[in-house]
C-alpha cells in the first residue's frame, strides 16, 4: 500500500459550490444527485435504459438492456442499432448546422473554425474515401496523427462506416506503432507527413514507413497521408495515398452504417503490468452513453459553453472528451496542436482568453509544470469566461489543486477531479459540480449508477475509512468489453475470482467520513509518468533487447512535475561501470535506446548499475526494495528473504 495516505488525510479544506453555480447546474443540489443514485439502486437496468433512450438517437430501438449471461462479457442495449457519427453530427444538422464545432488552434497560433455542417460534410467525404479503399465495417484502421481537425474527421469517418479505429499517440515510436498495427491486424493507417509542436516540425510518416518494414503488417493495404507540413516524405506507390488526392471529387454525403450497440467503436492500446500493451475494446452504444451523461453531469454542459479538453486524441481522454462526447452534445470545442509551454507558459491562459473558454479540462502534470514555469502568468490574462475546471490522469496534489482553484479559477470555478481509466470509457468518480462540495485531492463521489466500492484482498467491502482495492460492483454501459483478441487476459486482469464478479480497477483508494474517495495510486507495477500509463515490463523488455543489458528492473519514484519518474536498475552483460564517465556514457546509450524503442515518454530519468538485482531465493526481483532505493530511503523492510543482501549497498549509489 502506498504511504501517501497520511498527508492526504490531513487535507480538511472543503469548497462548497457557489449558489449561482448550483442554481444553473444540470444536477442541482445533493438531493438531485441522491435521487438519481436511488433511481439507479432501485431499478438498475431501467435507469440506464431511460438514459440511453433520452441521450442516443437509435436507428432501431433496443429491447434488452443488460445481458449478463456471459459475464464478464457483458452486453448493453445489444439489439439496438445506431451510428455514433450520426449521433455526433447528423443529429445537429437540423437544429444548429452553423454552430462552430471545432476551433482549431495550430502550434503557430493560426486559428481555423469549422461548423457542424462543414464537419459533417468533411467526415462524409472522408468516409467515402475510406470506402473507395474498400475499408468496411469491422476493419481496423490505425490512426497516427497530430492534433488537428483531420484527426477528428478520421475517427468520425471510421465510426460512420463501422470501421474500428485504433489511435496511436504521435509520440510513440515506430516499434510501438508496429506492435499495435500487428496486434489489431489493421488494413489501413492514417497519418500525416509531420506535426508541429513547440515551433518544431516533427516528421510522422517515417515512423509509419519503419513500422511497416518491421513485419507483421501485411494486412495494411492503404497508408493515407494528410499533408500538414509539406516536408519531403518517402513514397511507397504500392500503398501510400495523399489524403487530398483521395477525397478529391468524392461526394460530401455518406449514409451511415447502422451497427449493433455492441459493435466495437474503437480499440485503444494501454499499458498493463506485464507483457505487451493491451487493446482495450469499447462498444458503440454503451460508450457513447457514458461520454454523454458525463458531459451533462460532470462538465455541467450547456449549449453556450466553449469546451476545451487539452488531451491528445492518442489517449482515452481525447476520445471521450474531444472526438465523441462534446460532439455528441453539440458543443463548440477548442482543439490545440501545440504544447502548453510554447512560446511561453502562458499559452493555455492566452487561449482561454482568446476563445472565451468556459470549461477547461487538463492534467495535474500540466498544472504542476505551469506553476513552476509561470505561476503568476494566469493573472496577465482575462480568464473571466471560465466557469468550470477539470483534472484527470493521476491524483492531483492539494497544492496544485489550490493554485488551479484560486489563480486559474479565481476561486469562482468548481474543480472536477475526475477518476476514470481507459477501460471505463468515461468518468466514474467525480464531483457533479452543482451538487457536491469538493475537497482538494479527492475525486469525491461516484456518478449516479456507478457502484464503486473499496474491498480487501478477499473482495469484501471495507468500511470505516480503511484503504483497499477500488472496484466497481456492477457492469456499467461504457465499460471495456474485452482485450482485443485476448478474452482470457480481460477476464483474469479485471475480474479475478477473489473480487466476486466486481471489476478490479487496479487502483488503491480509501473513503473518508463523508464517503468521499481518495485515490492512492496503482496496485500493480504500472507507472504514471506525466499522467500516462507505462508498464514497467515494457520498459524492461526494451532494455533487455539491448545487447549491453543482461537484466533490468524499472520502478517509479515521486517527481515534482511528472508525478513519477522512471528509475532503472541495470545489470550489464559486461562488468559494472566503475567510473562516472563510463556510467554516464552507457546511461545515455540506454536512455536513447528506450526512447527509440518505445517513444520519448518512456525515456528513463535515472539509471543505476549493479552486479545483480535484489532477489528472493526463488529469483523474484524485490521491487519494493528498489522503490525504496530509488527514493533514497533507508531500507527498513524485512530483507530476510533476500538472496543477496550485499547488493543493496551497491545499488544505493548513483555513480556520478
Ligand atoms: C489510471 C488510468 C482517465 C483518463 C486518463 C488516464 C489514474 C486517472 C485520476 C484521478 C487519481 C487518477 C488511476 C487510473 N487516474 N484519473 N482523477 N485521480 N488517479 O487513463 O491511462 O487509463 O490511466 O490513471 O491510477 O487507474 P489511463
Boltz pocket constraint, residues with backbone or C-beta under 6 A from the ligand:
constraints:
  - pocket:
      binder: B
      contacts: [[A, 270], [A, 315], [A, 316], [A, 317], [A, 391], [A, 392], [A, 393], [A, 394], [A, 395], [A, 396], [A, 417], [A, 418], [A, 419], [A, 420], [A, 421], [A, 422], [A, 423], [A, 429], [A, 443], [A, 505], [A, 506], [A, 507], [A, 519], [A, 521], [A, 522], [A, 528], [A, 531], [A, 532], [A, 533]]
      max_distance: 6.0
